[in-house]
Amino acid sequence: MRLFTAVVPPAAVLDALGAAVESARPTARSLRWAPREQWHVTLLFLGEVPDERVDAVAGELGRVTARHPAMSLRLRGGGTFPPKPVRSRVLWAGLDGDVAALAELADAQREAAAGLGVPVENRRYVPHLTVARARITTNLTAPCARLDALDTEPWEAAEVQLVRSRLSGAPRYETIAAWQLA
């Protein structure tokens, strides 16, 4: 099963993000825009986990997650990967608020997964919400500038989801577990 963990902003925050995305769309028509139902803040990408290991991985991630506090977050500004928008492939909305606590949670989940033998990337966590991707390196300066004005109301992130991603055709996401933060 292809899995990741994520925090999903509430509807009002996604509404504000939707307005910012609609403002950015005309500036970059060649992008593949993620649909609203796929908007989330990834904490940990697990990749393919064998079906027989999913329960153990979910159990351990749930235990680790429950030790972390709920946090106040907001979407603010935008950015790209790679970070220079003139030559990028991913456009994202940034996060503000308790991002240090969010990064600690992501690191703890990564360590727990690695401890179970799940191969995970070992790179610095950059909290973001992906809104669009380009097939080739593209100048994303204009859409990124449109996202710079994004500044949502804060929300309390109190739940983390374990999500299954199915890639056949258009990606589909299915939440298979959810854990409350302390």
Buried (B, 14 or more C-beta within 10 A) or exposed (E): BBBBBBBBBEEEBBEBBBEBBEBBBEBBEEBEBBEEEBBBBBBBBBBEBEEEEBEEBBEBBBEBBEEBEBBEBBBBBBBBBEEEBEEBBBBBBBBBBBBEBBBBBBBBBBEBBEEBEBEBEEEEBBBBBBBBBBEEEBBBBEBBBBBBEBEBEBBEBEBBBBBBBEEEEEEEBEEEBEBEBE
